[in-house]
Amino acid sequence: MRAFAAILFDVDGTLLDDDQAVDAALVAFHSVYGDALGMSLANLTFRWRALLNIHFWRYLTGEISMQEQRRARVQDLFGSRLRTSADEIFAVYERCYRASWVAFPDVPAALSALNGFQLAVLTNGELSQQTQKLRAAGVEDRFSRIFASSEIGAAKPRPEAFLTACARLGFDPGRCVYVGDNLEVDALGSATAGLTGVWLDRHGSGIDPAGGIRVIRSLGELPDLIGRRQTTKDDRLSY
């Protein structure tokens, strides 16, 4: 088995239960704006997630800013029914969203079991918000570095995102593992960059990915999957 030195993690859907945070926020949002929108909670949830996928991708490609993608989601949702500031409307959602940030139950024990590795985060989004999520979930101090697309200048699944994170950690990509819940963006993206991609398939999709991707259903499986070791200074790249 290859001797790994560093493990990098995705945030949303991997360390933090973002789906439940979004769902909780939409319940609160629907109680305020459901009648004005004329939507059931189920329809609002479907539409909101679709708009999130569209406009967050525009943010990741640099077309618009984070705040602009938030406004675009509200503007598209309300259309001609928008009667007030999109920022004010989004704030109703965001307050409950932030209050609902919580780590998955398997996270603390898994991170403790991986204590011999250098642990880091590589996430798509704004560094400040993603760091706040980790802090709210009580795991920020478990990571030596937190990398976000906003400060790296490249978003997953672009190889540059993974390679920049590895270089800043001081490890060759071949000595690094990347763990995430998105097969294409996280596991296949990291494998393309030369890391070992681990797909966290929390929902048990039954998909058997190609390309040497390793699959786990829980982070509790990760320590035994990759082995346990101690990182030494000799593992680092020489420049």
Buried (B, 14 or more C-beta within 10 A) or exposed (E): EEEBBBBBBBBBBBBBBBEEBBBBBBBBBBEEBBEEBEBEBEEBBEBBBEBBEEBBEBBBEEEBEBEBBBBBBBBBBBEEEBEEEBEEBBEBBBEBBBEBBBBBEBBBEBBEBBEBBBBBBBBBBBBEBBBBBBEBBEBBEBBEBBBBBBEBEBBBBBBBBBBBBBEEBBBBBEBBBBBBBBBEBBBBBBBBBBBBBBBBBBEEEEEEBEEEBBBBBBBBBBBEBBEEEEBEEEBBEEE
